Amino acid sequence: MSISIDPAARAGHLDPPPRVGFFTDTSVCIGCKACEVACKEWNAVPEDGLSLSGMSYDNTVGLGASTWRHVAFIEQPPGGGSPPRTPKDEGVSPGEALRWLMASDVCKHCTEAACLDVCPTGALFRTEFGTVVVQDDVCNGCGYCVPACPFGVIGRREQDGQAHKCTLCYDRLGAGMEPACAKACPTDSIQFGPLDELRERARLRVQDLHAAGQDQARLYLNDQADGIGGGGAFFLLLDEPEVYGLPPDPVVTTRDLPGMWRHVALAAAGLVATAVALSLGRRR
């Protein structure tokens, strides 16, 4: 997939500003959850995850209608591999160090966004900044967007039945402010700005990590030729995407819709032609 036109321009915005987004550098995330708190406070997102989940220090478990930023805590035994729940579970002695991976996840604001394709009311729309936002007063709660998202980002809230997700603080962007999560991050793990600048910054960061011996450092969703046309939020990871609970090769779930509709149109035309022929045959 190759995307040559800015998604905001394709959505009909005239002379849009440079596309903006997030670069999340997980190599400097300390798991403080300041981003989660800032997101909830600014956007008035309801509480979620006050009970222990049994997943290390991860109390919110995953993204959803009431968790727009999710900090994952991933524990690995020495040498890598699947994360253990405790050292005892993996036969790791207390003296051996676990490898901790921490990552703040968020909506990817995909260039090719399936949630936009399936929304029947126009509640989901592309902003002039290239981001994807849900309009609460237009959403009818159909839930089509929930399975359409290849990352499981969107959810419906029990209180109102509507879909909710990260807006990349659309109201703050309009006022020239950075999103609340990036503002609150104490280590600059979450970086906000024009995507072109962030991609270059991320490329140099990976080079530095490789030079320092972090051979597994890689970028995720920064490639505009990937299955979603690149993300408006992309990540620097220190292991395979699957370790972080991310799909390795995400694809926009509606990519086959144009072809399917063409087949439907051809089939419908064939049925009409057959009906006309039968009708003419009877008249004779």
N, C-alpha and C positions, 0 to 999 in steps of 0.2 A: 504494500500500500504506500502510495506516495502522495503527500498532501502539499500542494504548492500555494494554496490560497489560505490566508488567515481565516480561522473559523468564524470570527466575528464578522468579517467581510462577507463570507458565504451566507451568514445568517441575515444579511441585509443591512448591517450597520455601515453607514457612510463615513469614510475617513476615520476608522476606529483608532484609538491609541494603541501603542505597542502591547502585544499580548503579555500578560503577567501571570505568575504562578509561584509554585513552591519548589525549592530544592531542599530536600531533607537529607542531611548528612548524618547517617546513623552512627558513624564512627565517633562522634562527639556527644551523642545523646547520653545523658546521665540518669534517665528514667525518673526525673523529678515530678512529672505530670503537670508542670506549670501550664503547658499548652492546653491540656484538658480542662483545667480550672478556668483559664482565661476564656476559652471558647464558650464554656457554659455560662460564665458570668456575662459576657458581652451579648451573646445571642439568646439569653434566657432559655437555655436548653434544660429540661427537667433533670433531676438527679437520676443517676443510673449507676449501679455497681457499688452500693454501700455494704453489701455482704461479701464475705470471702468466697472466692471462686474455686479455690483449690489449685489454681494455676500460678504458683509462685506469688509475686506481688501484683499480678495483673488482675485487678478487681473489675474492670469493665469488659474484659474478654474479647470484644470485637467492635467494629463500627456498626452503627445502627441509627435509628430515628432519634435516640436520645444520647448518642455518643458520636460526635462529629470528628473528634480527634481521639485516637486510641493509642496509648503507649504500651507496646508489647514488651514483655520480659521473657527472654529466651535463654534457658540455661543449658549448656552443653558440657558433657564430660571432657576430660583432657583428650585432645586429639580430634575433637569435633564429633559429628554424628548427631542423632536425634536428641533433642533436649530431654534430660531426665527430670522427674518430678522432685526427687531428692537424691543426694549422693548414694544413699543406701540402695535405692531402686536400681542403680546401675553398677553396683559393686565398687563404687568409688570411695576410697577411704577419706575420712574427714580432712586429712592433711593435704590431699590433692586439690588443686585449684580448679573450680568450674570456670568455664568460659561464659561470660555474660554478654549477650547481644541485646541491645535495647533499640527500639525503633518507634517513632511516632508516625502512625499511619493516618491517612485522610482520604477524602474523595479525590480521584485522579483528574477530574475535569477534562475528560478525554477529548481529543481532537475529533474523533468519530465516536459520538456518544449514543449508545443504543437507547438509553433512557429517554432521550429527546425523540428518537424515532418512534417509540411506542406510545408516548403520552397522547391520549385522545383529546385532551382539553386545552393543551398549550400551557399547562401549569409549569412545565419545565421549559426554560428558554435559555438561549445563549446571550450573554451580556456583551456589551461593547468591549469588555476586557478579555473576551474569549473564554470566560468561565461559564459554568452551568449552574443555574439557580432554580429552586422550586418556589412557585408563588403559592403561598398558603391559601389565599382567598380564591384560587382557581382550581386547586387540586380537589378531585371528587373521591379520592380514596380508592380508586379502582385497583391499584397495586401492580399494574402492568410493568412499571419501571423496576420493581423489586427483583424479579428473576432476570430482567434484561441486563442488569449490571454484571459484567464479568468478574467484578471484585467483591460483590456482596456488600456494597457500601450503603445502599438505600434501604430504609425500613419504614414501616407504618407504625405510628405511635398509637398505643391503646386508647389514650385519652381522647383523641380526636379522629382517629382512623385515617389520618392523612400521611402522606409520604414526607419525610424530612431528611436532609443531609447538609453537609458543609456548603456554605454559600461563598466561601473564600472572603467572608465579611464584605459582601457587596456594598453595604451601606458605608463602611469605612473607606473602601476604594474610591467611592464617589466623592468623599471628602478629602482625598489625598492622603489617607492614613494607611499604614500597613495592617494586615490582619492581626487580630488579637493574639493568636497563638505564636506568630513570629515575633511580635512585640514582647511577649512574656518569656520567650525561650532564653535562659541565661547563658547558654553555650553557643548560640547561633547554629544549633543543629538544624533549626527550621529557618531557611533563608527565603526572603520574598523579593521579587523584582521582575524586570523584563525577562522573558524566558530565554532569549538569545544570550543575554549576559550570564544568566544562571547556568546555561549549558556549558559555556566556556569556562566558567569558574569551577564547575563540577569536573570537567575534563582535566583541568590542572590539578585538582585535589586528588583525583585517582592516580595521576602520575606521581605525585608526592608520596602517596601511600604505597604504591608499588616500589618506589625507590627505598622506602623504609622497611621493605620486607613483607608488606601486607598484600601478598599476591592474589588473594581472593577478592579484593576490593573491586567492585564493578558498579556500573550505573544501570538503573532499571527504569524503563519507560521514557528515556530521553531520546530514543531513536524514532524519528518521524516516519520511518518506513516500517514500523512494527504493526501489529494487528489492530491497534486503536489509533494509529496515526500519531503516536507520541502522546504523553500525558502533560496536562497543564500543571500537574504535580508529579515530580519524579524523585528518585531516591538513589543514594549511594549506599550499597549493601556490602557487608563483609562476609557473605556466604551466599549460597544459592537462594533464589527467591522463595522456594518452597519452605526453607527453614523459617522464614518470617511469615509463613501462611499466605504467600502471594502466588498467583498462578504464573508459571514460568513463561508461557507464551500466550498472553491474553489476546483474544480476538473479539472485535465488536460483534455482539450476538445477532445483529440484524443485517450482517453483511450479505446474506443470501436473499433478502427481501425483494430487491429489484428484479432479480431473475425469477423469483417465485411469482411475482405479480405479472411478469411478461408471459409466463406459462399459463397463468390463470386467464389473462386476456386472450391468448391464442385459443385456449380451450373454450372460452365463452363465445369467441367468434365462430369457432367450428360448430358449436351447438346451434347458434343462430342460423348459420348457413344451412345446416341440416334441417332445421325446422322450416325454413323458407322453401327448401327443395321439396320437403314432404307436402307442404301446403299447396305448392304449385302442382305437384303430382296429383293430388286429390281433385283439384279443379278440372284437370283434364279428364 
